[in-house]
Amino acid sequence: MTLKERITDDMKAAMRAKDSERLGTIRLLTAAMKQKEVDERIEMDDVAVIAIVDKMLKQRKDSIEAFEKAGRQDLADKEKTEVVVLQAYLPARLSADEVAAEVKAIVAELGEQLGKTPGPGEMGKVMGAVKTRLAGKADMGQVSAAVKAALAP
């Protein structure tokens, strides 16, 4: 079963259970998926769905921070509920140590290709390689910090 099919089944289950909070979040997710399919004229695969879920999670986390600064705990709580629902569709995340190990391996591979040890100037090349390998498996903020640490002189 693809991730897209699982989301559709979860939406039907939420309808039957009359779980309006979960249903609303899943509908937002399916709307974002359909929008991307229509805009780019593609069929969504699991990698693309994970990218959309990651984007929506980042938006929710930013909203939670803004709502808490503004003293709107009621809205922050609603966003936190959506975060829980969305996280169920992500694969298991790598730990900080696993991310650091992957980044070091990628930096070593790029160093062999370039013929020199990558420095801070090659951050874009390293991040491009890391994003393709760790997409959906790790938080990109955490990955960026690991890349900066690995490239620091």
Residue, then its C-alpha position, 0 to 999 in steps of 0.5 A: m500500500t502506498l502512502k497516498e492510499r494509506i492517507t485516503d484510507d485514514m481519511k475514510a476511517a476518520m469520517r466513520a469515527k467522526d474525528s473532525e480534528r484528524l479528518g480536517t488535517i488529513r483533508l488539508l494534506t490530500a488537498a496539498m497533494k492534489q494541488k501538486e499533482v494538478d500543478e505539475r501534472i504528475e502522479m504522487d509517489d511516496v517521496a513526493v508525499i513525504a516532501i509535502v508532509d515535511k513542508m506542512l510540518k515546518q509550517r505548523k511548527d512555525s505557526i506554533e512558535a508565532f501563536e505562542k509568542a502572541g499568547r494564542q495558546d488555543l491556536a497553538d494547541k490546534e496546530k500541535t494536534e495537526v503536527v501529531v497527525l502529520q508525523a504519523y505519515l513520516p518514516a522513522r527519523l534518523s538520530a543526530d548521530e546517524v545524521a552526522a555519520e551520513v553527512k561525514a560519509i557524503v562529505a568524504e565521497l564528494g571529497e574523492q570526486l573533487g580531489k580535495t576536502p570540501g570546505p564551507g564554499e561547497m556547502g551547496k554541493v554537499m546539501g544537494a547530495v545530502k537532501t537526495r539521500l536523506a529526504g524524509k529520513a531526517d529533519m533538514g534543520q538538523v542536517s544543515a547543522a551537521v553539514k556546517a559542522a562537517l565542513a568547518p575548518 
